[in-house]
């Protein structure tokens, strides 16, 4: 998922505590992937967390206001 840039550090810190958001994963075939070089600095892997609602809302607000200014 994408997390607003200002919240990436919080998402990763929360992930370390609660097995949630992280930037790297190991696939079932054994290969590893770091999501940020491939998908950008705002990309994280994650499981469901209540925080995701706020992160998604923040992204919606950011893109909605950007669309309004075009």
Secondary structure, DSSP 8 states (H G I E B T S, - for coil): -B--GGGHHHHHHHHHHHT--BSEEE-TTS-EEEHHHHH-TTB-B----THHHHHHHHHHHHHHHHHHT-
